[in-house]
Amino acid sequence: MKTGTISDLFEGGGLIIYNSKNENLFDIQYNDTVSLFEQYGIILFRGFKLNGGELTKFTDIYTQAYSGDALRRKIRFDNRKIRNVDYGFSKVDLHSEASFTPSWPELVWFYCNVAPNNGGETILCDGIKLWDDLTAETKGFFLSEPIHYQLKIPVIKKRSNNIKKPWFMPIIGAGNGFVVHKDGCLHIVQKRYAVQESRMSGQFAFANHLFIHLDSEPQLVNRTLSNKRDIPDSIYKEITDKADPFTYDHIWEKNDFLMLDNKRFLHGRKSLTEGDPRDIVVIQSQSASFGYGSTTRNSINDVT
């Protein structure tokens, strides 16, 4: 197995696994992939011959359950687990996929069906590196203040009546919401911290939905602290200023298949030329088939 480093902007550098000898992606050992993924948080499988119909045969191996994707995204390859990324030609700011929703996936997978000709790089930022660079004051702020994401998520067909139906979400930080028949949406507030423990013991990762503009995400109505307080401008300035030098531009090649720790890495997109044929699809694994930190934590007897 030939490997390489993605970028020194990531903690550990990230990992590329190359197909150097006409190898089969399915020949890579499960335990090897899990161990490498937990260490690096990102694996780029490059040069492997893949087609859309084979993607979930591979992701099934590492997935316990899939997330439901946004209804606005078109189904691809006749597989409801595979969707288009959001189309458009403008820049998409850094974010952790669906981190503002009750169904925040542990893993996201991106597959390049057609590489862009001009622009359209996927931007990536390691939340571990970013967190380590924040000031102690900002770290203390995010460790004590959960973010309140006010959501409006389409879940049923619109109806003409005025019924508001209670809707219980058995998710920590969500709880009780309601569905409005007239707009067909679930209205709920998801409370979630912007930082969480990473798969690497003793390290924290800053992965959230704080960078992206509200008007670019139709399900996200508002984003505040408790008692509807705004996040201070000075905090926003610090996290955006410090994210920029840690952000890597990934240039896609056809058949690139990216496995990403969605609770560690932020991702987005650079703008591209209108009409560019860029075609990237996404798969979201709600929960992985392996335990969180299962290969990075040691027993007391292993510590020397």
C-alpha positions in Angstrom: 0.0 0.0 0.0 1.6 3.3 -1.2 0.8 6.2 1.0 1.5 9.9 1.2 0.7 13.1 3.0 -2.2 15.5 2.0 -1.0 18.7 3.8 1.1 19.8 6.7 -1.8 22.2 7.6 -3.5 19.1 9.2 -2.5 17.5 12.5 -0.5 14.5 11.3 -0.6 15.6 7.7 -3.7 13.6 6.6 -3.3 10.5 4.5 -3.4 9.6 0.8 -3.7 5.9 -0.2 -2.6 5.5 -3.8 -3.5 2.7 -6.2 0.0 2.0 -7.4 -0.2 -1.6 -8.5 -3.7 -1.9 -10.0 -5.1 -2.7 -6.6 -8.7 -3.1 -5.5 -10.1 -0.7 -3.0 -11.9 -3.6 -1.3 -8.5 -5.4 -0.6 -7.5 -2.8 2.0 -7.9 -4.4 5.4 -10.7 -3.1 7.6 -8.6 -2.8 10.7 -5.9 -0.9 8.8 -8.4 1.6 7.4 -10.0 2.2 10.8 -6.7 2.7 12.6 -5.4 5.1 10.0 -8.6 7.0 9.8 -8.8 7.6 13.5 -5.2 8.8 13.6 -5.4 11.2 10.6 -9.1 12.0 10.4 -9.0 12.1 6.6 -8.1 9.5 4.0 -8.0 10.2 0.3 -8.2 7.1 -1.8 -6.7 8.1 -5.2 -6.3 6.2 -8.5 -8.8 3.4 -7.7 -11.3 2.4 -10.4 -14.7 3.1 -9.0 -18.2 3.7 -10.3 -21.2 5.1 -8.6 -22.8 1.7 -8.0 -19.8 0.6 -6.0 -19.6 3.5 -3.6 -21.9 2.3 -0.9 -20.6 -1.3 -1.1 -17.4 0.2 0.3 -19.0 2.7 2.7 -21.3 0.0 4.1 -18.2 -1.7 5.6 -17.5 1.4 7.8 -21.1 2.4 8.5 -23.6 1.4 11.1 -26.3 3.8 10.0 -26.7 6.4 7.3 -28.0 10.0 7.8 -31.0 11.3 5.8 -29.7 14.1 3.5 -31.4 17.4 2.7 -34.4 16.8 0.4 -33.1 19.6 -2.0 -30.2 17.4 -3.0 -30.8 15.1 -6.0 -30.4 11.3 -5.6 -27.5 9.9 -7.6 -26.8 6.5 -9.2 -30.3 5.3 -8.2 -29.2 5.1 -4.6 -30.9 7.2 -1.9 -27.7 7.2 0.2 -25.8 9.1 -2.5 -26.7 12.7 -3.2 -25.3 15.6 -5.1 -23.4 18.2 -3.1 -25.2 21.6 -3.3 -24.9 22.9 -6.8 -23.9 26.4 -7.7 -20.8 28.3 -8.6 -20.3 30.5 -5.6 -18.0 29.9 -2.7 -19.3 27.8 0.2 -17.8 28.7 3.6 -16.3 26.2 6.1 -18.7 24.0 8.0 -19.1 20.5 9.4 -21.8 18.7 7.5 -25.2 19.0 9.1 -23.6 19.9 12.4 -26.5 22.1 13.3 -29.1 19.3 12.9 -30.2 16.4 15.2 -28.7 14.0 12.6 -25.0 15.1 12.7 -23.0 12.4 10.7 -19.8 11.0 12.1 -18.3 10.4 8.7 -18.8 12.1 5.3 -17.6 10.7 2.0 -17.0 12.7 -1.2 -16.6 11.1 -4.6 -15.3 13.0 -7.7 -17.3 11.8 -10.7 -16.1 14.7 -12.9 -13.2 16.9 -11.8 -13.6 20.7 -12.2 -11.7 22.5 -15.0 -11.3 25.8 -13.3 -11.7 26.4 -9.5 -14.2 24.5 -7.4 -11.5 23.1 -5.0 -12.9 21.7 -1.8 -11.5 23.6 1.2 -10.6 21.7 4.3 -9.6 22.8 7.8 -8.6 20.5 10.7 -10.6 21.4 13.7 -7.8 20.1 16.0 -5.2 22.5 14.6 -7.7 25.4 14.7 -8.7 24.7 18.3 -5.1 24.6 19.4 -4.5 28.0 17.9 -7.4 29.8 19.6 -6.8 32.0 22.6 -7.5 30.7 26.1 -10.4 33.2 26.5 -12.1 32.0 23.3 -11.6 28.3 24.2 -13.2 29.0 27.6 -16.1 30.7 25.9 -16.9 27.8 23.6 -16.4 25.2 26.3 -19.1 26.8 28.4 -21.5 28.2 25.9 -23.6 25.9 23.7 -24.9 27.2 20.4 -28.6 27.3 19.8 -29.5 26.5 16.2 -33.1 27.4 15.3 -34.2 25.0 12.6 -37.0 24.7 10.0 -36.6 21.4 8.3 -39.0 20.1 5.5 -40.3 16.7 6.6 -43.8 16.3 5.1 -45.9 17.6 2.2 -47.5 20.9 2.8 -51.2 20.8 3.8 -53.9 23.4 3.9 -54.9 23.1 7.6 -53.4 25.0 10.5 -52.4 22.0 12.6 -49.2 22.1 14.6 -48.2 18.6 15.7 -45.7 18.0 18.6 -42.6 16.2 17.4 -40.2 14.6 19.9 -36.6 14.2 18.9 -34.7 11.7 21.1 -31.4 13.6 20.5 -29.4 15.3 23.2 -29.9 19.1 22.8 -33.0 18.8 20.7 -36.0 17.2 22.5 -39.4 18.7 21.7 -40.3 20.5 18.5 -43.4 20.7 16.3 -44.4 20.1 12.7 -46.5 22.8 11.0 -48.7 21.3 8.3 -48.9 24.6 6.3 -45.2 24.7 5.6 -44.5 21.0 6.0 -41.6 21.8 8.3 -40.2 20.6 11.6 -39.5 23.6 13.9 -37.0 22.8 16.6 -33.9 24.2 18.4 -30.8 22.1 18.4 -28.3 22.9 21.2 -24.8 21.9 20.5 -21.3 22.9 21.6 -19.0 24.2 18.8 -16.1 22.0 20.2 -16.0 18.3 21.1 -13.6 15.6 22.0 -11.8 14.2 19.0 -11.0 10.5 18.3 -7.5 11.3 19.5 -7.3 11.0 23.3 -6.9 14.4 25.0 -7.4 16.5 21.9 -10.4 18.7 21.1 -11.8 19.6 17.6 -13.5 22.8 16.6 -16.1 21.5 14.1 -19.5 23.3 13.8 -21.7 25.5 11.7 -20.5 28.9 12.8 -18.6 30.1 9.6 -21.4 29.7 7.1 -23.8 32.5 6.3 -27.4 31.9 7.4 -28.9 32.8 4.1 -26.9 30.0 2.4 -28.5 27.2 4.5 -32.3 27.2 4.2 -32.9 24.9 7.1 -31.0 27.2 9.5 -33.2 30.1 10.7 -31.1 31.5 13.4 -27.9 30.9 15.4 -27.5 32.3 18.9 -26.4 31.6 22.5 -28.8 31.0 25.4 -31.4 33.8 25.9 -31.0 34.7 22.2 -27.7 36.4 22.8 -25.4 36.8 19.8 -21.9 35.4 19.7 -19.6 38.4 20.2 -18.1 39.9 17.1 -14.6 39.6 18.5 -15.1 35.9 18.8 -16.3 35.6 15.2 -13.3 37.6 14.0 -10.8 35.4 15.9 -12.2 32.1 14.6 -12.4 33.3 11.0 -9.0 35.0 11.0 -7.3 31.9 12.5 -9.1 29.4 10.3 -7.8 31.0 7.1 -4.1 30.0 7.4 -5.1 26.4 8.4 -7.4 26.0 5.3 -6.2 23.7 2.5 -7.5 23.7 -1.1 -8.0 20.2 -2.4 -7.7 19.9 -6.2 -9.9 17.0 -7.3 -8.9 14.2 -9.7 -11.4 11.9 -11.3 -12.4 9.0 -9.0 -10.9 10.6 -5.9 -12.8 9.2 -2.9 -12.4 11.1 0.4 -13.3 9.7 3.8 -13.6 12.6 6.3 -14.1 12.7 10.1 -17.0 15.2 10.2 -16.6 15.8 13.9 -13.1 17.0 13.4 -12.8 18.5 9.9 -14.5 21.5 8.4 -15.0 21.7 4.7 -16.4 24.0 2.0 -15.9 25.0 -1.6 -14.1 27.7 -3.6 -16.0 29.4 -6.3 -15.8 28.0 -9.9 -16.5 29.2 -13.4 -20.2 29.1 -14.4 -20.9 26.1 -16.5 -17.9 24.1 -15.2 -18.7 20.3 -15.3 -17.6 19.7 -11.7 -19.6 16.7 -10.4 -19.0 15.7 -6.7 -21.4 13.4 -4.7 -21.7 13.0 -1.0 -22.5 10.1 1.4 -23.2 10.7 5.1 -22.6 8.0 7.7 -24.6 8.9 10.8 -22.7 6.4 12.9 -19.5 4.5 12.0 -19.2 0.7 12.4 -16.2 1.2 14.8 -16.2 2.8 18.2 -15.2 6.5 18.7 -11.5 6.4 19.5 -11.4 2.6 19.5 -7.8 2.5 18.1 -6.3 5.6 19.7 -6.9 4.9 23.3 -4.7 2.7 25.4 -5.1 0.8 28.7 -3.0 1.9 31.7 -0.7 -1.1 31.1 0.1 0.2 27.6 1.3 3.6 28.9 5.1 3.7 29.5 
